[in-house]
Amino acid sequence: MARKSKLNLLELYSEENKDKIYENVFAEIESFELPLGTSLRSVYDDQPNAHQRFMEKLDACIRNHDREIEKMCNFHHQGFVDAITELLKVRADAGKLKVQVTDTNRRLQDAGKEVIAQTEEIIRCRIQQRNITTVVEKLQLCLPVLEMYSKLKEQMNVKRYYSALKTMEQLENTYLPRVSQYRFCQIMIENLPKLREEIKEISMSDLKDFLESIRKHSDKIGETAMKQAQQQKTFNTALQKQNNVNYGRNMYVINGRVPEPKYEITFKRTLEEEDEHEEEVLTAHDLVDFSPVYRCLHIYSVLGDGETFENYYRKQRRKQARLVLQPQSSMHETVEGYRRYFSQIVGFFVVEDHILHVTQGLVTRAYTDELWNMALSKIIAVLRTHTSYCTDPDLVLELKNLIVVFADTLQGYGFPVNRLFDLLFEIRDQYNETLLKKWAGLFRDIFEADNYSPIPVANEEEYKIVISKFPFQDPELDKQSFPKKLPMSQSVPQIYIQVKEFIYASLKFSESLHRSSTEIDDMLRKSTNLLLTRTLSSCLQNLIKKPHIGLTELVQIIINTTHLEQACKYLEDFITNITNISQETVHTARLYGLSTFKDARHAAEGEIYTKLNQKIDEFIQLADYDWTMSEPAGRASGYLMDLINFLRSTFQVFTHLPGKVAQTACMSACQHLSTSLMQMLLDSELKQISMGAVQQFNLDVIQCELFASSEPVPGFHGDTLQLAFIDLRQLLDLFMVWDWSTYLADYGQPTSKYLRVNPSTALTLLEKMKDTSKKNNIFAQFRKNDRDKQKLIETVVKQLRSLVNGMSQHT
């Protein structure tokens, strides 16, 4: 029961819930709340006959509402009827009103057509006005952009590229962002990078043209810079000389004459020339337009690509530097070749120096120093090579002056040039070598043209002319009346003048080398020593050895060298006057001319001895002895008398020679004559000699002894000169007297009468006489005296042979 009651309660509770649900669904339907899906879904649950029950409830709800509607309509029906009645009454009035309104509307429409048209026109104008205002506002924004772009185009046309880049920057940063929505702005934005590239290309093209231009104008720039440096140096020199008028009065003394000082005139003329050319002074900027470099540098800097430009510029300039430093193969042939070479280099570095000072960072001091050091090494190598081909001292001197101007010019621009002046010292050595070669030719010409005879002077004027050229002093000669002869020949003053000219030429190279007077003095003395000890000495030695130089010429050469030796002290004084350096200075070099002329004199003396001997040999070759004659001719041979006469006349010429030289020559000649005569007797080709030939030979030796005793050259004491023939005399006496017993008995003793006779010499001559006796005395064995003589000869021969053998064994 309880269970059943519970079930009834549950069913009752379920029914109540269902009713509440249906009521909610109906409320939602009536309120038109959507969606109804949730409410409808709750109707169709798992309860059986839920749909039917819902429909029943829905029908019941509809019926309730219909009853309510009917009640309401019944309540308001009378009012509705009254309203319809009143509406019908108004219907007629509404028709009239409609007609009136239609008429009024028609008349209003007719009247308002013009107003409408004017209103539409006003609207259209207002729209146009608004559009114009908008356009004006937009144009006011666009016009600056267009003006800037037009300005940009104009700047491009007139090649103001740096300004064009600034204009581009303003366009991009200020103007274009305001109107970026317009298509033409987009086109501009797209064109700006192209314009930048175009500007870069154009500026780079201008830079290339500039580089090509300065390559062509480098020589002109360098020439102008070197000319200005030379003018400045000339002006400074003239100013220095004006401050010290007496400077250099003793610098250049030509053949004893001091030139008049003209420094005041020179200084005034220099000042006038400076004033005239002051307005004509040109700089690198005047000769070359540097604007392409500035533009290109600024353009690349603005574009943020300055480093690329710097690298390109330096690379191209390095290439140009290598081209400039490459000389022409024929540069050493003319000074113009060197001048063009130096001008190009100076022009190159003048441009670099200008770029260094007018730009920031494009060229640095470190870069120019590196470039200069590279160039300096190349220049030095080139000059060393090309100067080695130069044989003309004038060309070398002009080259030196060019190098000095070149160095001074670059030094004025701050480049170190010490190595160039060091190179000049090397070139100075070569210059001296070319001078030595040139002066060797001059000396040879002087020696060739000399007549090797004393200088004749007819009057006082001629004498003074010679004295002005050569420092000659001889009190004894001064006492003599005119005409007279100076002891030296014409070559002496000419040689002296040429030595002084050489000193001048050497001095020219030493000028402007920024060296002290002491160093210049040392250079002059060293170069003069080379001239004397090598060049002049060699020329003298070659002159002495020439075959056409005879004894008379050799004697004059000895006299000439004596006077040149005495003149060396005047050359030292000459150098001292030039350099103002006293000879007493500790480091002052001395001239070695004394040894040069002494050596030449000794060589000439030796040549005199040699030529005398050669002449003696020539006379002896004319000897024509009959070695088998039975009786002598009774007088000396003709060739020997001619030889003695030649010697007498020759030794008379030797009177101007120093006494010892003449004595030595005379003694040498007599000794050579004695030796030659001895060799003639002992000649191996001579097989037989008769006693008559020996007696004839004795007559010739007697004439030689008479010549020696006649004192052909003064200064010999006693029989000194005759001793040259003592060997011959004792040998001939031995055979003439036939004093073999005495010879053999006294042989080896200091007091021997025939001390100078050698056993081998006596044996040789005796064997030749023995062979002659055998041949001429076929029947000598039948005569007792001849037979005894033959035995004696054989006995003497044996004894002599034993002496010779004994000497050889002892040796």
C-alpha positions in Angstrom: 0.0 0.0 0.0 2.8 2.2 0.9 4.5 1.4 -2.3 1.4 2.1 -4.2 0.9 5.3 -2.5 4.5 6.3 -3.3 3.9 5.5 -6.9 0.8 7.6 -6.9 2.7 10.5 -5.3 5.5 10.1 -7.9 3.0 10.1 -10.7 1.3 13.1 -9.2 4.6 14.9 -8.9 5.5 14.0 -12.5 2.2 15.4 -13.7 2.7 18.6 -12.0 6.2 19.0 -13.5 4.9 18.3 -16.9 2.2 21.0 -16.6 4.9 23.5 -15.5 7.0 22.6 -18.5 4.1 23.0 -20.9 3.2 26.3 -19.4 6.8 27.5 -19.9 6.7 26.4 -23.5 3.5 28.2 -24.2 4.9 31.3 -22.6 7.9 31.2 -24.9 5.7 30.6 -27.9 3.5 33.6 -27.0 6.5 35.8 -26.4 8.1 34.8 -29.7 11.4 34.1 -28.0 13.7 32.2 -30.3 15.1 29.7 -30.6 12.4 27.3 -29.3 14.5 24.2 -29.8 15.3 23.7 -26.1 11.7 24.2 -25.0 10.3 21.8 -27.6 13.0 19.3 -26.9 11.9 19.2 -23.3 8.3 18.3 -24.5 9.6 15.2 -26.3 11.1 13.4 -23.4 11.0 9.7 -22.7 7.5 9.9 -21.2 5.0 8.0 -23.3 2.3 9.9 -25.0 4.2 13.1 -24.3 3.4 14.6 -27.8 -0.3 13.8 -27.5 -0.6 15.3 -24.1 1.3 18.4 -25.3 -1.0 18.8 -28.2 -4.0 18.5 -25.9 -2.6 21.1 -23.6 -1.9 23.3 -26.6 -5.4 23.0 -27.9 -6.7 23.9 -24.5 -4.5 27.0 -24.4 -5.7 28.1 -27.8 -9.3 27.8 -26.8 -8.6 30.0 -23.7 -7.0 32.6 -25.8 -9.8 32.6 -28.4 -12.4 33.2 -25.6 -10.3 36.1 -24.3 -10.1 37.6 -27.9 -13.8 37.3 -28.3 -14.4 39.0 -25.0 -12.1 41.9 -26.0 -13.7 42.3 -29.5 -17.2 42.4 -27.9 -16.0 45.1 -25.5 -14.5 47.4 -28.3 -17.1 46.7 -31.1 -19.2 49.9 -30.5 -16.2 52.1 -30.5 -15.0 50.5 -33.8 -18.4 51.1 -35.3 -18.3 54.8 -34.3 -14.9 55.2 -35.7 -15.9 53.8 -39.1 -18.9 56.1 -39.1 -16.7 59.2 -38.5 -14.2 58.0 -41.1 -16.9 57.8 -43.7 -17.9 61.3 -42.9 -14.3 62.5 -43.4 -14.0 60.7 -46.7 -15.6 63.4 -48.7 -13.5 66.1 -47.1 -10.4 63.9 -47.7 -11.1 63.8 -51.4 -11.4 67.6 -51.6 -8.3 67.9 -49.5 -6.5 65.5 -51.8 -7.5 67.6 -54.9 -6.3 70.8 -53.2 -3.0 69.1 -52.0 -2.5 67.7 -55.6 -3.0 71.1 -57.1 -0.9 72.8 -54.5 1.8 70.2 -55.1 1.6 70.7 -58.8 1.9 74.5 -58.4 4.7 74.0 -55.8 6.5 71.6 -58.2 6.3 74.1 -61.0 7.5 76.9 -58.8 10.3 74.8 -57.3 11.8 73.5 -60.5 14.1 76.6 -60.9 15.0 76.4 -57.2 15.8 72.8 -57.6 18.0 73.6 -60.6 19.7 76.4 -58.8 20.1 74.2 -55.7 21.6 71.4 -57.8 23.9 73.9 -59.3 24.8 75.2 -55.9 25.4 71.6 -54.7 27.5 70.9 -57.7 29.5 74.1 -57.2 29.9 73.3 -53.5 31.2 69.8 -54.5 33.6 71.4 -57.0 34.7 73.9 -54.4 35.3 71.1 -51.9 37.2 69.1 -54.5 39.2 72.2 -55.5 40.0 72.8 -51.9 41.0 69.2 -51.5 43.1 69.4 -54.7 44.7 72.6 -53.5 45.6 71.1 -50.2 47.0 68.0 -51.9 48.9 70.1 -54.4 50.3 72.2 -51.7 51.7 69.0 -50.3 52.9 67.7 -53.7 54.3 71.0 -55.1 57.4 71.0 -52.8 58.0 67.5 -53.8 57.7 68.3 -57.5 59.8 71.5 -57.1 62.5 69.5 -55.3 62.5 66.8 -57.9 62.7 69.5 -60.7 65.5 71.1 -58.8 67.1 67.6 -58.6 66.8 67.2 -62.4 68.3 70.7 -62.9 71.2 69.9 -60.6 71.8 66.7 -62.5 71.8 68.6 -65.8 74.3 71.2 -64.6 76.4 68.5 -63.0 75.9 69.7 -59.4 75.9 66.2 -58.1 76.8 66.9 -54.5 73.8 69.3 -54.3 71.7 66.7 -56.1 72.5 64.2 -53.4 71.5 66.6 -50.7 68.3 67.3 -52.6 67.6 63.5 -52.7 68.2 63.3 -49.0 65.6 66.0 -48.4 63.1 64.4 -50.7 63.4 61.0 -49.0 63.4 62.2 -45.4 61.1 65.2 -45.6 58.9 65.6 -48.6 58.1 62.2 -50.1 56.8 60.7 -46.8 54.0 63.3 -46.8 52.6 62.2 -50.2 53.8 58.7 -50.4 50.3 57.5 -51.3 50.5 59.0 -54.8 51.7 56.9 -57.7 54.1 59.6 -59.0 55.8 59.5 -55.6 56.3 55.8 -55.8 57.9 56.4 -59.2 60.2 59.0 -57.7 61.1 56.7 -54.9 62.0 54.0 -57.4 64.1 56.4 -59.5 66.2 57.9 -56.6 68.5 54.8 -56.2 69.0 54.8 -60.0 69.9 58.5 -59.9 72.4 57.8 -57.1 74.0 55.1 -59.1 74.1 57.4 -62.1 75.8 60.1 -60.0 78.3 57.6 -58.7 79.1 56.5 -62.3 79.3 60.1 -63.6 81.5 61.2 -60.7 83.7 58.2 -61.1 84.0 59.0 -64.8 84.9 62.6 -64.0 87.5 61.2 -61.6 89.0 59.0 -64.3 89.1 62.0 -66.6 90.8 63.9 -63.8 93.4 61.2 -63.3 94.1 61.1 -67.0 94.4 64.9 -67.1 96.9 65.1 -64.2 98.8 62.3 -65.8 99.2 64.4 -68.9 99.8 67.6 -67.0 102.2 66.2 -64.4 105.2 67.3 -66.3 103.9 70.8 -66.7 103.0 71.0 -63.0 106.4 69.6 -62.0 108.2 72.0 -64.4 106.4 74.9 -62.9 107.2 73.8 -59.3 110.8 73.2 -60.1 111.1 76.6 -61.9 109.6 78.3 -58.8 112.0 76.4 -56.5 114.9 77.5 -58.7 113.8 81.1 -58.7 113.4 81.0 -55.0 116.9 79.5 -54.6 118.3 82.2 -57.0 116.7 84.9 -55.0 118.0 83.6 -51.7 121.5 83.2 -53.1 121.4 86.8 -54.5 120.2 88.0 -51.1 122.9 86.2 -49.3 125.6 87.6 -51.7 124.1 91.1 -51.3 124.5 90.8 -47.5 128.1 89.8 -48.0 129.5 91.5 -51.1 132.9 90.2 -50.6 131.7 86.6 -50.4 133.4 84.6 -53.1 135.8 87.2 -54.4 138.5 84.7 -54.0 136.3 81.8 -55.1 137.1 81.9 -58.8 140.5 83.1 -59.9 141.1 82.3 -63.6 144.7 82.4 -64.6 145.5 84.9 -61.8 142.7 87.3 -62.6 140.0 88.0 -60.1 136.6 88.8 -61.6 134.9 92.1 -60.6 132.0 91.7 -58.1 128.7 92.0 -60.0 126.5 90.8 -57.2 124.7 94.1 -56.7 123.7 94.1 -60.3 122.7 90.5 -60.2 120.7 91.0 -57.0 118.8 94.0 -58.5 118.2 92.1 -61.7 117.0 89.1 -59.7 114.6 91.3 -57.7 113.3 92.9 -60.9 112.8 89.4 -62.4 111.0 88.3 -59.3 108.7 91.3 -59.4 108.0 90.7 -63.1 107.1 87.1 -62.5 105.4 87.5 -59.2 102.0 87.8 -60.8 102.8 84.8 -63.0 103.4 82.3 -60.1 101.2 79.4 -60.7 100.1 76.6 -58.4 98.9 73.1 -59.0 95.4 74.4 -58.5 95.9 76.9 -61.3 97.1 74.3 -63.7 94.6 71.5 -62.9 90.9 71.6 -62.0 90.6 69.5 -58.8 86.9 69.9 -58.5 86.2 66.3 -59.8 88.1 64.9 -56.9 86.3 67.1 -54.4 82.9 66.2 -55.9 83.6 62.6 -56.1 84.9 62.5 -52.5 81.9 64.4 -51.2 79.5 62.3 -53.3 81.0 59.0 -52.0 81.1 60.3 -48.5 77.4 61.3 -48.7 76.6 57.9 -50.1 78.5 56.2 -47.2 81.0 54.7 -49.6 84.0 56.9 -48.9 86.3 54.0 -48.1 85.7 52.5 -51.6 86.5 55.8 -53.2 89.7 56.2 -51.2 90.9 52.7 -52.0 90.1 53.3 -55.7 91.9 56.7 -55.8 95.0 55.4 -54.1 95.1 52.3 -56.2 94.9 54.3 -59.4 97.5 56.8 -58.2 99.9 54.0 -57.3 99.5 52.7 -60.9 100.2 56.2 -62.2 103.2 56.4 -59.9 104.7 53.3 -61.4 104.1 54.7 -64.9 105.7 58.0 -63.9 108.7 56.3 -62.3 109.3 54.2 -65.4 111.9 56.1 -67.5 112.4 56.0 -71.2 115.2 53.8 -72.4 117.0 56.8 -74.1 116.6 59.1 -71.1 120.4 59.1 -70.5 121.1 60.5 -73.9 120.0 64.1 -73.3 119.3 66.3 -70.3 115.8 66.9 -71.5 115.0 63.2 -70.9 116.0 63.6 -67.3 114.2 67.0 -67.0 111.0 65.4 -68.3 111.4 62.5 -65.9 111.9 64.7 -62.9 109.1 67.0 -63.9 106.6 64.2 -64.1 107.6 62.9 -60.6 107.5 66.4 -59.0 104.1 67.0 -60.7 102.8 63.7 -59.3 103.8 64.5 -55.7 102.8 68.1 -55.9 99.3 66.9 -56.7 99.4 64.4 -53.9 100.5 67.1 -51.5 97.7 69.4 -52.6 95.2 66.6 -52.2 96.6 65.9 -48.7 96.1 69.5 -47.6 92.7 70.2 -49.1 90.9 66.9 -48.3 90.3 65.0 -45.1 91.4 61.4 -45.2 91.6 60.9 -48.9 95.4 61.1 -48.8 97.2 60.8 -45.5 100.8 61.7 -44.6 101.6 58.1 -43.9 100.3 57.2 -47.4 102.3 59.9 -49.1 105.4 59.0 -47.1 105.0 55.3 -48.1 104.5 56.3 -51.7 107.5 58.6 -51.6 109.8 56.0 -50.1 108.8 53.6 -52.8 109.3 56.2 -55.5 112.6 57.3 -54.0 114.0 53.8 -54.1 112.9 53.5 -57.7 114.4 56.9 -58.6 117.7 56.1 -57.1 117.9 52.7 -58.9 116.9 54.4 -62.2 119.5 57.1 -61.8 122.2 54.7 -60.9 121.5 52.7 -64.0 121.2 55.5 -66.5 124.1 57.6 -65.2 126.3 54.6 -65.7 125.8 55.0 -69.4 126.7 58.7 -69.4 130.2 59.6 -70.6 129.7 63.4 -71.0 130.7 65.4 -67.9 128.7 68.4 -69.0 125.6 66.1 -69.1 126.4 64.7 -65.7 126.8 68.2 -64.3 123.5 69.3 -65.8 121.9 66.1 -64.3 123.4 67.0 -60.9 121.9 70.5 -61.1 118.5 68.9 -62.1 118.7 66.5 -59.1 119.5 69.4 -56.7 116.5 71.4 -58.0 114.4 68.2 -57.9 115.4 67.5 -54.3 115.0 71.1 -53.2 111.5 71.3 -54.8 110.3 68.1 -53.1 111.9 69.1 -49.8 109.9 72.3 -49.9 106.8 70.1 -50.0 107.9 68.2 -46.9 109.4 65.1 -48.5 112.8 63.8 -47.1 115.5 63.9 -49.8 118.7 62.9 -47.9 119.0 59.8 -49.9 119.1 61.9 -53.1 122.0 63.9 -51.8 123.8 60.7 -50.9 123.2 59.5 -54.4 124.8 62.7 -55.7 128.0 61.6 -53.9 127.9 58.4 -55.9 127.2 60.4 -59.1 130.1 62.8 -58.1 132.5 59.8 -58.3 131.2 59.0 -61.8 131.3 62.7 -62.7 135.0 62.7 -61.7 135.5 59.6 -63.8 134.0 61.3 -66.9 136.1 64.4 -66.1 139.2 62.2 -65.9 138.4 60.7 -69.2 137.8 64.0 -70.8 140.9 65.5 -69.3 142.9 62.5 -70.4 141.9 63.4 -74.0 142.9 67.0 -73.4 146.3 66.0 -72.0 146.9 63.7 -74.9 146.0 66.5 -77.4 148.4 68.8 -75.5 151.2 66.3 -75.6 150.5 65.6 -79.3 150.6 69.3 -80.2 153.8 70.1 -78.2 157.0 70.6 -80.1 159.1 69.6 -77.0 161.4 72.6 -77.2 161.9 75.6 -74.9 159.3 78.4 -75.1 160.8 81.4 -77.0 159.8 84.8 -75.8 160.7 87.8 -77.9 159.7 90.6 -75.5 158.3 91.5 -72.1 154.7 91.2 -73.2 155.1 87.6 -74.4 157.0 86.8 -71.2 154.1 88.2 -69.0 151.6 86.2 -71.0 153.4 83.0 -70.2 153.9 84.0 -66.5 150.2 84.8 -66.2 149.4 81.2 -67.2 152.1 79.4 -65.3 153.9 80.4 -62.0 157.5 80.4 -63.3 160.3 82.1 -61.4 164.0 82.2 -62.4 166.1 85.1 -61.2 168.9 84.1 -63.6 166.6 84.0 -66.6 165.1 87.4 -65.6 168.6 89.0 -65.9 168.9 87.9 -69.5 167.9 90.2 -72.3 165.2 89.5 -74.8 164.8 87.4 -76.9 165.2 84.4 -74.6 163.9 80.9 -74.0 162.0 79.5 -71.0 163.3 76.0 -70.1 159.9 74.3 -70.3 157.9 73.6 -73.5 154.4 74.9 -74.4 152.6 71.9 -72.8 153.6 72.9 -69.2 151.4 76.1 -68.9 148.7 74.3 -70.9 148.7 71.4 -68.5 148.7 73.8 -65.5 145.7 75.7 -66.9 143.9 72.4 -67.6 144.5 71.2 -64.0 143.0 74.4 -62.7 140.0 74.1 -65.1 139.6 70.5 -63.8 139.4 71.9 -60.3 136.8 74.4 -61.4 134.8 71.7 -63.1 135.0 69.5 -60.0 134.0 72.5 -57.9 130.9 73.0 -60.0 129.6 69.6 -59.0 130.3 70.2 -55.3 128.2 73.4 -55.2 124.6 73.2 -53.8 125.3 69.8 -52.2 124.7 71.3 -48.7 128.2 70.4 -47.6 130.7 72.3 -45.5 133.7 74.1 -47.0 136.0 71.5 -45.4 134.2 68.6 -47.2 134.3 70.5 -50.5 138.0 71.1 -50.0 138.5 67.5 -49.3 136.5 66.5 -52.5 138.6 68.9 -54.6 141.9 67.7 -53.3 140.9 64.0 -53.8 139.7 64.5 -57.3 142.8 66.6 -58.2 145.0 63.9 -56.8 143.2 61.4 -59.0 143.8 63.6 -62.0 147.5 63.9 -61.2 148.3 60.4 -60.0 146.1 58.5 -62.4 145.2 60.5 -65.5 148.1 62.8 -66.0 150.5 60.1 -64.8 149.1 57.6 -67.2 149.3 60.1 -70.1 152.9 60.9 -69.3 153.8 57.2 -69.0 152.1 56.5 -72.4 153.8 59.5 -73.9 157.2 58.3 -72.7 156.6 54.9 -74.2 155.6 56.1 -77.6 158.1 55.1 -80.3 158.3 58.5 -82.0 159.5 60.2 -78.8 163.2 60.6 -79.1 165.9 61.4 -76.7 165.5 65.1 -77.2 161.8 64.9 -76.4 162.5 62.7 -73.4 165.0 65.3 -72.1 162.3 68.0 -72.5 159.7 65.8 -70.7 162.0 65.5 -67.7 162.5 69.3 -67.6 158.7 69.8 -68.0 157.9 67.4 -65.1 160.4 69.2 -62.9 158.6 72.5 -63.4 155.2 70.9 -63.0 156.3 69.4 -59.8 157.4 72.8 -58.6 154.0 74.2 -59.5 152.1 71.8 -57.2 152.4 74.1 -54.2 150.6 76.8 -56.3 147.8 74.4 -57.1 147.4 73.8 -53.3 147.2 77.5 -52.8 144.7 77.8 -55.6 142.4 75.2 -53.9 142.9 77.0 -50.6 141.7 80.3 -52.1 138.7 78.6 -53.5 137.5 76.9 -50.4 139.0 79.2 -47.7 140.3 76.1 -45.9 143.9 76.5 -44.7 146.4 73.8 -45.6 147.4 73.7 -41.9 143.9 72.2 -41.1 144.3 68.8 -39.5 142.2 66.9 -42.0 143.3 68.7 -45.1 144.5 66.3 -47.8 147.7 67.0 -49.7 148.3 66.9 -53.4 150.3 63.9 -54.6 151.6 65.6 -57.7 155.2 65.4 -56.5 155.2 61.6 -56.6 153.4 61.7 -60.0 156.0 63.9 -61.7 158.9 62.0 -60.0 157.6 58.7 -61.3 157.2 60.2 -64.7 160.7 61.6 -64.6 162.1 58.3 -63.5 160.2 56.6 -66.4 161.6 59.1 -68.8 165.1 58.6 -67.5 164.7 54.9 -67.8 163.4 55.4 -71.4 166.4 57.6 -72.1 168.7 54.8 -71.0 166.7 52.3 -73.1 166.7 54.4 -76.2 170.4 55.2 -75.9 171.1 51.5 -75.7 168.8 50.8 -78.6 170.6 53.4 -80.6 174.0 51.9 -79.7 172.7 48.6 -80.8 171.6 50.1 -84.2 175.2 51.4 -84.7 176.8 48.1 -83.7 174.6 46.2 -86.1 176.3 48.3 -88.8 179.7 46.8 -87.8 181.3 44.8 -90.6 184.5 43.3 -89.3 186.7 41.0 -91.4 187.6 38.6 -88.6 190.2 36.8 -90.7 192.2 39.9 -91.7 196.0 39.5 -91.3 196.7 43.2 -90.6 194.6 46.0 -89.0 193.4 48.9 -91.1 195.3 51.4 -89.0 192.3 53.4 -87.9 189.1 52.9 -86.0 186.0 51.5 -87.7 183.6 54.0 -89.3 180.5 52.7 -87.5 182.2 53.3 -84.1 183.3 56.8 -85.0 179.8 57.6 -86.0 178.5 56.1 -82.7 180.9 58.2 -80.7 179.9 61.4 -82.6 176.3 60.6 -81.9 177.0 60.1 -78.2 178.9 63.4 -78.0 176.0 65.3 -79.6 173.4 63.6 -77.4 175.2 64.2 -74.2 175.5 67.9 -75.1 171.7 68.0 -75.0 171.8 66.5 -71.5 173.3 69.7 -70.1 169.8 70.9 -69.0 169.2 67.6 -67.1 170.0 67.1 -63.5 173.7 66.1 -63.2 173.0 62.6 -61.9 170.6 61.8 -64.7 173.2 62.8 -67.4 176.0 60.9 -65.6 173.8 57.8 -65.2 172.9 58.0 -68.9 176.5 58.3 -69.9 177.7 55.5 -67.7 174.8 53.3 -68.8 175.7 54.0 -72.5 179.4 53.2 -72.0 178.6 50.0 -70.1 176.1 48.9 -72.7 178.7 49.7 -75.5 181.3 47.7 -73.7 179.0 44.8 -73.1 177.9 44.8 -76.8 181.5 44.8 -78.0 182.3 41.9 -75.7 179.3 40.0 -76.9 180.4 40.6 -80.5 183.8 38.9 -79.8 182.2 36.0 -78.0 179.3 35.5 -80.4 178.8 31.7 -80.9 178.3 32.2 -84.6 181.7 33.7 -84.9 184.0 30.6 -85.3 187.4 32.2 -86.2 189.3 35.4 -85.2 192.7 36.4 -86.5 195.2 38.4 -84.6 194.8 41.2 -87.2 191.1 41.4 -86.4 191.9 41.5 -82.7 194.3 44.4 -83.3 191.6 46.2 -85.4 189.1 45.6 -82.6 191.6 47.0 -80.2 191.8 50.3 -82.2 188.0 50.6 -81.8 188.2 50.0 -78.0 190.9 52.7 -77.8 188.5 55.2 -79.3 185.9 54.2 -76.8 188.4 54.8 -74.0 189.4 58.2 -75.5 185.7 59.1 -75.5 185.3 58.1 -71.9 188.3 60.0 -70.8 187.1 63.2 -72.7 184.4 63.7 -69.9 181.4 63.9 -72.3 179.3 64.6 -69.2 180.7 66.7 -66.4 180.9 65.4 -62.9 182.8 62.1 -63.2 185.8 61.7 -60.9 189.1 60.4 -62.4 188.8 57.4 -64.7 185.3 56.4 -63.4 183.8 56.4 -66.9 186.8 54.5 -68.4 186.2 51.6 -66.0 183.2 50.7 -68.2 185.7 49.3 -70.7 188.1 47.7 -68.3 187.0 44.1 -69.1 187.6 44.6 -72.8 190.9 46.4 -72.2 192.4 43.6 -70.0 191.1 40.9 -72.4 192.6 42.6 -75.4 195.9 43.4 -73.6 196.2 39.7 -72.7 195.9 38.6 -76.3 197.9 41.5 -77.8 200.8 41.0 -75.4 200.3 37.2 -75.3 201.1 37.3 -71.6 199.6 33.9 -70.6 202.3 33.1 -68.2 201.5 36.2 -66.1 197.8 35.6 -66.4 198.0 31.9 -65.3 200.5 32.7 -62.6 198.6 35.6 -61.0 195.1 34.2 -61.6 192.9 34.5 -58.5 195.0 37.2 -56.8 193.6 40.7 -56.1 196.7 42.3 -57.5 196.5 40.4 -60.8 197.1 42.5 -63.9 194.3 40.7 -65.7 191.9 40.5 -62.8 188.8 41.3 -64.9 189.5 38.5 -67.5 187.3 35.5 -66.9 188.9 32.1 -67.8 185.9 31.0 -69.8 186.0 34.3 -71.8 189.7 33.9 -72.5 189.2 30.2 -73.5 186.4 31.0 -75.9 188.4 33.7 -77.7 191.6 31.6 -77.7 189.8 28.6 -79.3 188.6 30.9 -82.1 192.1 32.1 -82.7 193.5 28.5 -82.5 191.0 27.4 -85.2 192.2 30.3 -87.4 195.8 29.3 -87.0 195.1 25.7 -88.0 193.2 26.8 -91.1 195.7 29.5 -92.2 198.8 27.4 -91.5 198.3 24.1 -93.2 202.0 23.4 -93.2 202.6 24.9 -89.8 203.8 21.5 -88.6 206.8 21.8 -90.9 207.9 25.1 -89.2 209.3 24.8 -85.7 208.2 28.3 -84.5 204.7 27.8 -85.6 204.8 24.3 -84.2 205.9 25.7 -80.8 203.3 28.4 -80.8 200.6 25.8 -81.6 201.8 23.7 -78.7 201.7 26.7 -76.4 198.1 27.5 -77.4 197.1 23.9 -76.8 198.8 24.0 -73.4 197.1 27.3 -72.5 193.8 25.9 -73.6 194.2 22.9 -71.4 195.1 25.1 -68.4 192.2 27.4 -69.1 189.8 24.5 -69.3 191.1 23.2 -66.0 190.5 26.6 -64.5 187.0 26.7 -65.9 186.3 23.1 -64.7 187.6 24.1 -61.3 185.4 27.1 -61.1 182.3 25.0 -62.1 183.2 22.3 -59.5 183.7 25.0 -56.9 180.4 26.6 -57.8 
